Amino acid sequence: MRHRDRLMIVPVVLCTLLGAPASAAASEKPKLSAAASELPPVPDQPEPPVPDQPAPPVLDRPAPLAPEADQPAPPVAVEVARLFADAAKATAAYERSSRAAEAQRVTAEKLQSRLAEQRAELGAIHDSIGGVAREQYRTGGSLAHTARLLLADNPDALLRGYRVAAQTERAVNLLLERARLAERQLGRAEQKAQAAWRNLATRNAQLAVVKRGIEAKLETAQWQLQSQADASVAAGSCAGAVRLEQPELPEGGPEWVTPVEDYSLSAGFDSVGERWARRHTGQDFAVGIGAPVRAIGAGRVVSVSCGGGFGIEIVVEHPGGYYSQYAHLAGVTVDQGEQVRTGQWIGQAGTSGNSTGPHLHFEVRLTPYLGSGVDPLAWLRSHGVPL
């Protein structure tokens, strides 16, 4: 056995005698001394870069997810209210543009008339100057003047006459130049007025297209709203209040108002007709489907009901023992028990129930119940409401 082999056997023999496995002895690391453990740590050395390894790409932060396209659509009642407001704005813009175009047309016609008068005046001046020139040509011009001076009994008087004629000619020429200048100015003004008129007419036509588009969308939404109202009336249960963005109600405003803003009065109180079993118990206000219906005064909603001849209806109790009823609605924006202010939107007009067309049936009652009504128009007028 060689010397190296003998040295390798020594740890095995020692381990056998001490009872420790040879592998543990071989793997045990020597412990540092106390002095060695107090030495300052060796700073970490940076690892060398790996050659030919490209740096990882910088990834863009993912964009936030866009909202899903199929967001819940607003209720039809809200859409109808929005389209009503848009249609009112479009109509107002169209009417303003129409008035401006008409005013510009009148201005253009006036300028055109003045221009014709100026041209006629200019023509008369031209004719006068032409007559003078023809007379000078007929009498021989400056040679005739010289002969007259030589043969005249009073050359000074004749010369003064010639000077007056020359001054008159200069005045006529000045007048002619001013007339030409006025003609040019009127011509430019007339052209500008005509151009402005054409531009306004073009804008008016564009506004008319926008107005018709909004009205078409409004009509579609109106009948969707009415269809929902008819379903509620057929089921005999209301779908619930749909909250609309309320108009600003000024402090210190009137105590009482009409139930709708833009309307035409149709069937009146106590009138007779085939549509009613006895007499008409209220006042009808002709309005479009979805038109905002407002509380005539402050009060409390005592009932909201669907079904029967009145279709969808609201009854409001007011101070002083009076009640107001709003019937044939297409939608409601309040619930029973709510307090309402004067002018607050409480519903939307329609043609639900026993109705032949879109309108608001309005009553003023002494009790919440049918049959206790008074003349609504007389009552409103007596409370200072203009109609």
Disulfide bonds with the S-S distance in Angstrom:
Cys238-Cys306 1.90
